[in-house]
């Protein structure tokens, strides 16, 4: 933690979303349930958009 609440939030949420994408990819690779596979696809789409927005925000700011 840097002490900058906004920066720390963005950094940690980016990691959180990336973990969600990674888990969803594992579901697509190994999962069999159609509902869970659809959910995984939706999670990947949504979380990748969030990651891109967080990356853009972080890039525009200096690391504390």
DABELUR-V194447 format. One line per field, one symbol per residue. phi: phi as a letter, one per 30 degrees, with the letter a starting at -180 (. if undefined). Layout:
# DABELUR-V194447
phi->???
This chain:
# DABELUR-V194447
phi->.cjceddddddddddedddddddddddddcdcdddddddddddeddddddddddedddddbddd
